[in-house]
């Protein structure tokens, strides 16, 4: 399997897209940050809140994305559209 190297700008844009899609899905479903926090745990939620507020780097790991997807009742691929 070949790996592609991305520039820091490309990575930043990718993580912004994920954060924006999570925020959009949350709003569409009427799910507050508190709802999400109660479902996936405070540590994960505080990270999402900081990311959405632009206070933290937008770096998600796949395990984190699966927890968020489960809490939002969507497939992980929804974050990449």
N, C-alpha and C positions, 0 to 999 in steps of 0.2 A: 504494500500500500504506500503510495506516495503522499507526502505531506506538503502542504502549501504554506509558505511563509507570508504572513500578512504584516503590513506596516502598522504602526501604533495608531495612525489615523483610521485605518480600516477596522481595526479591532474596536476602537472607541465608537465608531459608527455602528458596528454590529451590536455592541452592548447597549447603545442608545435605542436601537430598534427593538431589542428585547424588552427593555424597561418601558418604552412607550407602548408596546403591545400588551404588556401585563397591565399597565395602568388603564388602557382602553378597555380591555376585557373586564377588569374590575368595575369600571364605571358602567359598562353595558349591563352587567349582571347585578348592579347595585350592591356590590360587596365592598364594605369599608375596610380600611386597614385594620381596624379592631377585629372585624369578623375573621380576616385572614390570620391575624395574630393568634386568635384563640384556636384556630384550626392547625396552624403549622408551628406554633411556638414563638415566643417573644424574640429570641435571638434572630431567627430568620426574618421576622417581621420588621424588626428595627433596622435590619440591613436594607430591606425593600423600601422602607420609609426614607432612609438616608439616600438611597439611590434615586428615588423619585424626586427628592428635594435637591438633588445635585450635590449632596454633601459627601458622597462616598463614590469611589471608583465603581463603575458599572461592570463588575466582574462576577458572573454567576458560575457556579459549577453545575454539572448536570444533575447531581443529586438534589441540589437546591431547586433547580427548575422543575424536577419531577414533583417535589413537595408542593410547590406553588401551583402547578398544573392540576394536581389532585384536589387541592383546596378550591380552585376555581372551576373544577369539573370540565376541564378541557384537555386536549392532547398537547403534549409539549411542542409539537410542530406549530401550534397556533401562535407561539411566541416569535416565530421566524418568518411569518408571512409579511 
